[in-house]
Amino acid sequence: MARFGRFLLLERVKSGGMAEIWLARDEAHHHYALRVMHEGLESQRVARRRFQHGCEVLAQLQPHPMIVRYYEHGRHRGRHYLVMEYVEGENLKERLARVDPVVAENVAQLLLDMAAALEHMHVRGYMHLDFKPENVLVTASGNIRLIDFDLAQPIPPTPQPLDRNPGTPNYMAPEQLLRQALDQRVDIFAYGVTAYELLTHQKPFEGTTPDEILRRQQDPAGPRPPRELNPDIPPGLERILLRCLQPDPARRYGLMSHLRHDLELVLYR
């Protein structure tokens, strides 16, 4: 088995565009998720800064039960790394793809816990900017951990455009796709897309290109009402989702705390 500093690398869990994630064990036999930046990206200043920034944001979000736990980050033999809690489980995208019963059995709690994670992040002064099922880990018992904070930015005092516009178009709000001024309400839109997909197994705005997705978002008819796809959705929950998915940010929820309050009223009834 290979070593990385004081860690023994047991299994490569995932390899993404920015880094590899390993199940690792230290000398005290504690297990962690070790995220190591790809060697080929170490020479790119933008990539290095993004990786380090994500580590620093995660450290500032501690502690919270729905956000992956941070332990340390640094550099070893020229490779940037992050040590996190190891969460045994798949992400929400993977569980949805195979219609996992864990999701169906815990759907209400998943909705509430995802909202709580984003609310905590916003209270700490950051917007995620890449909230989507792939960045929500789900354990076998239905608990979640929000991950991947490389794109996170401080919430501006008033909406501001971003210098760069990375993200995942299917989950980006219209103002983000248009590179207009934005704030934390883009996360509320992304939450709405994710919740719609969780409840209906379809995206509210399908498209293969950002322009096509944007056209569908701006259609005055709006997305297909989720209760047409899943009649078991309570009417109150449908109203919450459609408010999150408003193309005009002024018509969405302004704060995750307000959204979570309404969710609790509907789901705990």
Backbone torsions as a table, in degrees:
resi	resn	phi	psi	omega
1	MET	NA	143.8	-179.2
2	ALA	-79.7	159.8	177.6
3	ARG	-120.0	152.8	172.1
4	PHE	-135.9	100.8	-174.5
5	GLY	59.3	-127.7	-178.7
6	ARG	-85.3	3.4	-176.2
7	PHE	-102.6	140.9	170.9
8	LEU	-96.3	124.2	-177.9
9	LEU	-85.5	113.9	-174.3
10	LEU	-92.1	-39.1	-175.4
11	GLU	-161.5	135.3	173.8
12	ARG	-80.3	117.5	-175.3
13	VAL	-85.0	-38.3	-174.7
14	LYS	-161.6	149.0	172.4
15	SER	-129.0	116.8	-179.0
16	GLY	-111.7	-169.8	-178.1
17	GLY	-68.2	-28.2	-176.2
18	MET	-100.2	-35.7	-169.4
19	ALA	-158.7	167.8	169.5
20	GLU	-103.0	148.5	175.2
21	ILE	-118.4	127.9	-177.9
22	TRP	-117.5	144.1	163.0
23	LEU	-78.2	120.5	-174.1
24	ALA	-128.9	155.8	179.2
25	ARG	-130.1	134.8	178.2
26	ASP	-91.5	-176.1	-175.5
27	GLU	-68.2	-19.7	177.0
28	ALA	-90.2	8.2	178.3
29	HIS	66.4	28.1	170.7
30	HIS	-90.3	142.7	-177.1
31	HIS	-101.9	143.9	-177.3
32	TYR	-142.3	165.5	164.7
33	ALA	-97.5	120.3	-178.3
34	LEU	-108.8	114.2	-180.0
35	ARG	-98.8	120.9	-176.0
36	VAL	-121.4	124.2	-178.6
37	MET	-64.2	141.4	178.4
38	HIS	-58.8	135.6	-177.3
39	GLU	-58.1	-36.6	-178.4
40	GLY	-67.7	-16.1	179.7
41	LEU	-93.8	-10.4	-175.5
42	GLU	-62.7	-24.2	180.0
43	SER	-83.8	-6.3	-177.8
44	GLN	-99.4	115.7	-174.4
45	ARG	-61.9	-40.4	-178.9
46	VAL	-62.6	-43.7	179.5
47	ALA	-64.0	-43.0	179.4
48	ARG	-61.5	-45.4	-178.2
49	ARG	-65.3	-38.5	-180.0
50	ARG	-65.4	-43.4	179.5
51	PHE	-62.0	-49.0	-180.0
52	GLN	-62.8	-39.6	179.5
53	HIS	-61.2	-45.0	178.2
54	GLY	-59.1	-39.3	177.2
55	CYS	-63.1	-44.2	-177.3
56	GLU	-67.4	-38.8	177.6
57	VAL	-64.5	-46.2	179.8
58	LEU	-57.7	-41.6	179.4
59	ALA	-61.2	-35.9	-178.1
60	GLN	-78.5	-12.4	-180.0
61	LEU	-91.5	-0.7	-177.1
62	GLN	-81.3	149.7	-10.0
63	PRO	-97.4	153.7	172.2
64	HIS	-158.4	134.8	-174.1
65	PRO	-66.8	-18.7	-178.9
66	MET	-104.0	8.3	176.0
67	ILE	-119.6	133.7	-175.6
68	VAL	-55.5	138.9	-174.5
69	ARG	-75.7	136.4	178.2
70	TYR	-97.7	140.4	174.2
71	TYR	-117.4	-50.4	179.6
72	GLU	-168.4	163.4	168.6
73	HIS	-145.3	161.0	-178.0
74	GLY	177.6	-153.0	-178.7
75	ARG	-139.3	133.5	179.4
76	HIS	-132.0	119.1	179.6
77	ARG	49.5	45.6	175.1
78	GLY	81.8	3.4	-178.9
79	ARG	-114.9	126.2	176.0
80	HIS	-75.1	142.5	-178.0
81	TYR	-144.4	161.2	176.6
82	LEU	-138.0	131.3	177.2
83	VAL	-105.4	121.8	-177.4
84	MET	-128.3	169.4	169.5
85	GLU	-58.5	136.4	173.1
86	TYR	-87.5	120.3	-179.3
87	VAL	-109.5	115.2	179.8
88	GLU	-81.9	111.5	-177.9
89	GLY	159.4	171.5	-179.8
90	GLU	-100.1	166.5	174.4
91	ASN	-82.5	167.1	-174.6
92	LEU	-63.5	-33.9	177.5
93	LYS	-60.3	-45.6	-179.8
94	GLU	-65.7	-40.8	-179.5
95	ARG	-68.0	-37.8	177.2
96	LEU	-65.4	-37.3	-176.9
97	ALA	-63.2	-31.7	-179.2
98	ARG	-108.1	17.8	176.3
99	VAL	48.9	56.6	-177.3
100	ASP	-68.5	129.8	178.8
101	PRO	-63.1	-23.2	176.8
102	VAL	-57.7	-38.7	179.9
103	VAL	-68.2	-48.3	-178.2
104	ALA	-61.3	-37.5	-177.4
105	GLU	-75.3	-20.8	-173.8
106	ASN	-123.3	22.3	-170.4
107	VAL	-61.0	-41.6	-179.0
108	ALA	-64.4	-43.3	-179.8
109	GLN	-68.0	-35.4	176.5
110	LEU	-61.5	-43.9	178.7
111	LEU	-60.5	-44.6	-178.8
112	LEU	-68.7	-41.6	-176.7
113	ASP	-70.0	-37.4	176.3
114	MET	-63.7	-41.0	177.5
115	ALA	-64.0	-40.0	-179.9
116	ALA	-64.8	-39.4	179.4
117	ALA	-63.6	-45.2	178.8
118	LEU	-67.8	-37.7	177.9
119	GLU	-60.5	-45.1	179.1
120	HIS	-60.4	-43.0	-179.8
121	MET	-61.8	-42.8	-179.9
122	HIS	-67.6	-38.8	177.3
123	VAL	-61.5	-35.9	177.7
124	ARG	-77.0	-3.1	172.2
125	GLY	98.2	13.6	-178.5
126	TYR	-124.2	148.0	168.2
127	MET	-108.9	142.8	-172.0
128	HIS	-74.5	-48.5	176.7
129	LEU	72.7	1.4	174.5
130	ASP	-147.7	41.4	179.6
131	PHE	-75.2	126.3	-177.6
132	LYS	-167.3	165.7	-177.4
133	PRO	-57.0	-32.8	-178.8
134	GLU	-64.2	-23.7	-178.5
135	ASN	-101.2	19.5	175.1
136	VAL	-122.3	107.9	175.7
137	LEU	-80.4	140.2	-179.5
138	VAL	-125.6	121.8	179.6
139	THR	-80.0	171.9	179.9
140	ALA	-63.1	-23.8	179.1
141	SER	-93.3	3.0	176.5
142	GLY	89.6	9.4	175.1
143	ASN	-81.9	154.6	-178.6
144	ILE	-119.1	159.1	167.9
145	ARG	-137.7	124.9	173.8
146	LEU	-79.7	136.1	-176.3
147	ILE	-132.5	175.4	170.3
148	ASP	64.4	90.9	-176.0
149	PHE	-113.1	20.5	-177.0
150	ASP	-62.8	-31.5	-176.9
151	LEU	-95.6	-4.6	-176.3
152	ALA	-59.0	146.9	178.7
153	GLN	-138.2	154.3	174.5
154	PRO	-60.3	143.6	176.0
155	ILE	-71.8	123.9	-178.5
156	PRO	-75.7	155.1	177.8
157	PRO	-63.6	-30.6	171.4
158	THR	-135.7	154.7	-177.8
159	PRO	-52.6	136.2	-179.0
160	GLN	-136.4	146.2	173.9
161	PRO	-73.2	154.9	177.7
162	LEU	-89.6	148.6	175.0
163	ASP	-64.4	-42.5	176.2
164	ARG	-121.6	163.0	-172.4
165	ASN	-130.5	51.6	177.8
166	PRO	-75.9	165.6	179.5
167	GLY	147.8	-167.5	-178.5
168	THR	-117.7	109.8	-169.6
169	PRO	-52.3	-38.9	-178.0
170	ASN	-59.3	-22.1	-176.2
171	TYR	-112.7	4.9	-177.5
172	MET	-89.1	139.1	177.2
173	ALA	-70.9	158.5	-179.7
174	PRO	-54.7	-42.3	-178.2
175	GLU	-64.7	-27.6	177.3
176	GLN	-75.8	-42.7	177.6
177	LEU	-62.9	-33.4	-179.2
178	LEU	-85.6	-0.8	-178.7
179	ARG	59.2	37.6	176.7
180	GLN	-94.1	177.6	177.9
181	ALA	-62.3	140.5	-177.8
182	LEU	-146.4	168.0	174.4
183	ASP	-147.9	-156.8	-174.1
184	GLN	-63.8	-11.8	-179.7
185	ARG	-68.9	-15.5	172.8
186	VAL	-67.6	-33.8	175.0
187	ASP	-65.8	-35.7	178.9
188	ILE	-66.8	-38.4	174.9
189	PHE	-63.1	-47.1	-179.9
190	ALA	-62.3	-36.7	174.9
191	TYR	-61.4	-43.4	179.5
192	GLY	-60.9	-42.1	177.9
193	VAL	-62.1	-45.5	-178.7
194	THR	-64.4	-44.1	-179.9
195	ALA	-65.3	-40.8	177.0
196	TYR	-58.8	-46.1	-179.7
197	GLU	-65.4	-39.7	178.4
198	LEU	-60.8	-39.1	-174.0
199	LEU	-88.2	-23.4	-174.9
200	THR	-120.1	-13.6	-175.1
201	HIS	63.3	23.3	172.2
202	GLN	-136.7	152.7	174.2
203	LYS	-85.0	145.2	-179.2
204	PRO	-69.9	-26.6	-178.2
205	PHE	-132.9	88.6	-179.4
206	GLU	-75.4	150.7	177.1
207	GLY	173.5	152.8	-179.6
208	THR	-100.9	-11.1	177.9
209	THR	-132.6	157.0	176.9
210	PRO	-56.7	-38.7	-179.2
211	ASP	-64.9	-39.8	179.9
212	GLU	-67.7	-41.6	177.9
213	ILE	-62.3	-44.1	-179.7
214	LEU	-61.4	-42.3	179.0
215	ARG	-59.8	-40.6	-179.6
216	ARG	-70.5	-35.9	176.6
217	GLN	-63.5	-34.3	-175.4
218	GLN	-91.2	1.4	176.8
219	ASP	-64.1	123.2	-178.4
220	PRO	-57.9	-23.7	179.2
221	ALA	-70.0	-20.3	-180.0
222	GLY	74.9	-179.6	179.1
223	PRO	-71.0	162.6	176.3
224	ARG	-63.5	130.5	179.8
225	PRO	-54.5	127.7	-174.6
226	PRO	-60.5	-26.4	179.8
227	ARG	-69.6	-18.8	173.9
228	GLU	-70.2	-27.9	179.8
229	LEU	-92.6	-28.1	-179.9
230	ASN	-144.9	94.2	-176.8
231	PRO	-64.1	-13.5	179.6
232	ASP	-76.3	-10.5	178.9
233	ILE	-69.4	126.6	177.7
234	PRO	-62.6	144.7	179.1
235	PRO	-54.5	-38.0	179.6
236	GLY	-64.5	-35.9	178.2
237	LEU	-70.1	-37.6	176.2
238	GLU	-60.3	-42.3	179.3
239	ARG	-61.9	-39.1	178.5
240	ILE	-62.8	-46.7	-178.7
241	LEU	-61.7	-45.0	-177.4
242	LEU	-67.4	-30.6	175.2
243	ARG	-69.0	-40.0	177.2
244	CYS	-61.0	-32.0	-172.2
245	LEU	-94.1	12.6	177.4
246	GLN	-63.0	132.6	178.3
247	PRO	-66.2	-29.4	176.8
248	ASP	-86.9	115.6	-177.3
249	PRO	-59.3	-25.8	179.5
250	ALA	-67.5	-18.3	-179.1
251	ARG	-98.3	-3.3	174.7
252	ARG	-85.7	177.3	167.4
253	TYR	-63.2	141.0	176.9
254	GLY	-86.3	-28.3	-176.2
255	LEU	-133.4	142.0	176.7
256	MET	-63.0	-29.6	179.7
257	SER	-63.3	-37.3	177.5
258	HIS	-68.6	-41.3	177.1
259	LEU	-62.2	-46.0	-178.3
260	ARG	-64.9	-37.3	177.4
261	HIS	-59.7	-45.6	179.8
262	ASP	-66.7	-37.8	176.6
263	LEU	-59.6	-44.5	-179.3
264	GLU	-62.7	-39.8	178.7
265	LEU	-61.3	-39.1	-177.2
266	VAL	-78.9	-44.3	-170.9
267	LEU	-84.3	-22.5	179.4
268	TYR	-95.3	0.9	-177.1
269	ARG	-68.1	NA	NA
